[in-house]
Amino acid sequence: MDIKHIINKLYYENNATKEELIYVLDKINEDEKDYLIKKSDKLRTRYYDNKVYMRGLIEFTNYCVRNCKYCGIRSDNSKADRYRLSLEEILECAAIGNRFGYKTFVLQGGEDPYFTDERMVKIIQAIKEKYPENAITLSIGERSYESYKRMFEAGADRYLLRHETATKKLYESLHPNASYENRVQCLYNLKEIGYEVGAGFMIGLPNQSNEDLVNDLLFIKKLNPHMCGIGPFIPQKDTPLRNEVGGTVEKTMIMLALLRLMVPKAMLPATTALGSIDPLGREKGLKAGANVVMPNLSPKQVRDKYALYDGKICTGDEAAECRNCIERRINLSGYKVEIGRGDSVIKKEQMKVGDNDE
């Protein structure tokens, strides 16, 4: 097989066989990698020009009932310094974001039973009352269909739920007492309800093979989410995986580029995790096809407590520092900051179909 031929096929058809994708991951060389990234960047430009969309991130709780083996806020980590933001603190974060011009707020937290449907509805409605034009993205894990529906009806627009890995055996080895099937069902429930949906996975997990990564690509192709967040696995010192080797920027760039070719209309973040293992990690992510960044709006005093992994950047920065630093980096990379809501092309096309049906 010829790798550039497979890349061209991906560019024109947005698809490849499992065998072809495994071959690319197994055999790709530097020249072929550069070719892949150029094709990915070209395809992203077709749908999103040179725009990079900003989302204001609010990490509002680090309590979690889950015990994922890689995560620093896992329930068994007694060393985690737990916190919850009040409604007033969340609204203050949103006010800061609004002053910076952000049109999307991402409410992210562990699976915290304290934040019941009633509390989440109150938070969503309070933000929408103040900023009705802004999109609200939730990232708070697995909940019931009814819970997702209530939050959607309250005004939530988007939902991020990384599937983490599309290989059932690997998933269950990393997520004690969790169901892979339920995780996947939650994603389909969210799509059915009407959210813009984001999935995602990690690169470089212990015992993860190239075939596992191809399973992720094929799962994303089938799900066709509006967003997909991927990043390198980074060990956290208070977890069972603390001594494992982490993922790399190079492999993450290859996976980002392949994702862009397979789901060309999706929003793909250049994650904080990328920037945490390489000073230019987020810029490299943008070059590989990403088009979203998420500056942190969380209060400075809690940022280092939301420690999903070690070495997280920007934990000591004020929100304004994060905003200005990221914009400067984006511009130096040859891209342009776009502050608007940044709905995915997929969402816009769905809205047009809906209008035509009326």
Residue pairs with C-beta under 8 A, 6 or more apart in sequence:
1 20
1 23
3 23
3 24
3 27
3 28
3 29
3 32
4 32
4 35
6 16
6 20
6 21
6 23
6 24
7 24
7 32
7 35
7 36
7 39
7 261
8 39
9 15
9 16
9 20
10 16
10 39
10 258
10 261
10 262
11 39
11 42
11 43
11 261
14 261
14 262
14 263
14 264
15 221
15 262
16 24
16 262
18 211
18 214
18 218
21 214
21 217
21 218
21 258
22 210
22 211
22 214
24 32
24 36
24 254
24 258
25 210
25 213
25 214
25 254
26 210
28 36
28 254
33 250
33 253
33 254
36 254
36 257
36 258
36 261
37 253
37 257
37 287
37 288
37 289
39 257
39 261
40 256
40 257
40 258
40 260
40 261
40 288
40 289
41 287
41 288
41 289
43 260
43 261
43 264
43 289
44 260
44 264
44 268
44 289
44 290
44 291
46 264
47 264
47 265
47 345
48 291
48 345
49 336
50 334
50 335
50 336
51 291
51 335
51 336
51 337
51 338
51 342
52 270
52 286
52 291
52 292
52 293
52 330
52 335
52 336
52 337
52 338
53 104
53 267
53 291
53 292
53 293
53 338
53 340
53 342
54 102
54 104
54 292
54 293
54 294
54 295
54 323
54 326
54 327
54 337
54 338
54 339
54 342
55 102
55 104
55 105
55 106
55 137
55 292
55 293
55 294
55 295
55 342
56 93
56 94
56 96
56 97
56 100
56 102
56 104
56 105
56 106
56 294
56 295
56 297
57 106
57 108
57 294
57 295
57 296
57 297
57 298
58 85
58 90
58 93
58 94
58 97
58 105
58 106
58 107
58 108
58 297
58 298
59 108
59 109
59 296
59 298
59 302
59 303
59 306
60 84
60 85
60 89
60 90
60 93
60 107
60 108
60 109
60 115
60 298
61 83
61 84
61 85
61 109
61 110
61 112
61 114
61 115
62 73
62 80
62 81
62 82
62 83
62 109
62 110
62 302
62 305
62 306
62 307
63 73
63 82
63 84
63 109
63 110
63 112
63 114
64 71
64 73
64 74
64 75
64 109
64 110
64 111
64 112
64 141
65 75
65 110
65 111
65 112
65 113
66 74
66 75
66 110
66 111
66 141
66 175
66 178
67 74
67 75
67 76
67 175
67 176
67 177
68 74
68 164
68 174
68 175
68 176
68 178
69 173
69 174
69 175
69 176
69 239
69 240
69 241
70 174
70 202
70 205
70 233
70 235
70 236
70 239
70 241
70 309
71 236
71 239
71 308
71 309
72 80
72 236
72 237
72 238
72 239
72 307
72 308
72 309
72 310
73 80
73 110
73 306
73 307
73 308
74 80
74 239
77 238
77 239
79 238
80 238
80 305
80 307
81 305
82 305
83 302
83 305
84 112
84 114
84 115
85 93
85 298
85 299
85 302
87 122
87 123
87 126
89 299
90 107
90 123
90 126
90 127
91 126
91 127
91 130
92 299
93 105
93 297
93 298
93 299
93 319
94 105
94 127
94 130
94 131
94 134
94 297
95 130
96 297
96 319
97 105
97 297
97 319
98 130
98 131
98 134
100 295
100 319
100 320
100 323
100 339
101 339
102 134
102 295
102 297
102 339
103 133
103 134
103 135
103 339
103 340
103 341
103 342
104 134
104 135
104 136
104 137
104 158
104 341
104 342
105 127
105 131
105 134
105 135
105 136
105 137
105 297
106 137
106 138
106 139
106 160
106 294
107 123
107 136
107 137
107 138
107 139
107 140
108 138
108 139
108 140
108 160
109 115
109 139
109 140
110 140
110 141
111 140
111 141
111 142
112 140
115 123
115 140
117 146
117 147
117 150
117 151
120 138
120 140
120 150
120 151
120 154
121 150
121 151
121 154
124 136
124 151
124 154
124 155
124 156
125 154
125 155
127 134
127 136
127 155
128 134
128 136
128 154
128 155
133 341
134 341
135 157
135 158
135 341
135 342
135 343
136 155
136 156
136 157
136 158
137 156
137 157
137 158
137 159
137 160
137 196
137 198
138 151
138 156
138 158
138 159
138 160
139 159
139 160
139 161
139 198
141 161
142 161
142 182
142 183
142 186
143 186
145 189
145 193
148 159
148 186
148 189
148 190
148 193
148 195
149 193
152 193
152 194
152 195
156 195
157 195
157 196
158 195
158 196
158 197
158 198
158 226
158 227
159 190
159 195
159 196
159 197
159 198
160 198
160 200
160 227
160 229
161 183
161 186
161 187
161 190
161 197
161 198
161 199
162 198
162 199
162 200
162 201
162 202
162 229
163 171
163 183
163 184
163 187
163 199
163 200
163 201
163 216
163 219
164 171
164 174
164 175
164 183
164 200
164 201
164 202
165 171
165 174
165 201
165 202
165 205
165 208
165 212
165 215
165 216
166 201
166 212
166 215
166 216
166 218
166 219
167 208
167 211
167 212
167 215
167 216
168 180
168 181
170 205
170 207
170 208
170 212
171 178
171 180
171 183
172 178
172 180
173 207
174 205
187 197
187 199
187 223
187 225
188 223
190 197
191 197
191 223
191 225
196 226
196 227
196 343
196 344
196 346
196 347
197 223
197 225
197 226
197 227
198 225
198 226
198 227
198 228
198 229
198 267
199 219
199 220
199 223
199 225
199 227
199 228
199 229
200 227
200 228
200 229
200 230
200 231
201 213
201 216
201 230
202 208
202 230
202 231
202 232
202 233
202 247
203 213
203 230
203 231
203 232
203 233
203 247
203 248
203 251
203 252
203 255
204 232
204 233
204 245
204 246
204 247
204 248
204 251
204 252
205 212
205 233
205 247
206 233
206 241
206 244
206 245
208 233
213 255
216 230
216 255
217 255
217 258
217 259
217 262
220 228
220 259
220 262
220 263
220 266
221 262
221 263
224 263
224 266
224 346
225 263
225 266
226 266
226 267
226 344
226 346
226 347
227 266
227 267
227 268
227 269
227 292
227 344
228 259
228 263
228 266
228 267
228 268
229 268
229 269
229 271
230 252
230 255
230 256
230 259
230 268
230 271
231 247
231 252
231 271
231 272
231 273
231 274
232 246
232 247
232 248
232 249
232 251
232 252
232 273
232 274
232 277
233 241
233 244
233 246
233 247
233 309
234 246
234 247
234 273
234 276
234 277
234 309
234 310
234 311
235 241
235 242
235 243
235 244
235 245
235 246
235 309
235 310
236 242
236 307
236 308
236 309
236 310
237 310
246 277
247 277
248 277
249 274
249 277
249 278
249 281
249 284
252 274
252 285
252 288
253 284
253 285
253 287
253 288
254 288
256 268
256 285
256 288
256 289
256 290
257 288
257 289
259 266
259 268
259 289
260 266
260 268
260 288
260 289
260 290
261 289
265 344
265 345
265 346
265 349
266 344
266 346
267 291
267 292
267 342
267 344
268 289
268 290
268 291
268 292
269 285
269 290
269 292
269 293
269 294
270 281
270 282
270 283
270 284
270 285
270 286
270 290
270 292
270 293
271 282
271 285
271 294
272 282
272 294
272 296
272 312
272 313
272 314
273 281
273 309
273 312
274 281
274 282
274 284
274 285
275 281
275 282
275 313
276 309
276 311
276 312
276 313
277 311
278 284
282 290
282 293
282 326
282 329
283 329
283 332
283 333
286 330
286 333
286 335
287 333
292 342
293 326
293 330
295 314
295 319
295 322
295 323
295 326
296 303
296 314
296 317
296 319
296 322
297 319
297 322
298 306
300 316
300 317
300 318
303 314
303 315
303 316
303 317
304 312
304 315
304 316
306 312
314 321
314 322
314 325
317 325
327 337
330 336
330 337
331 337
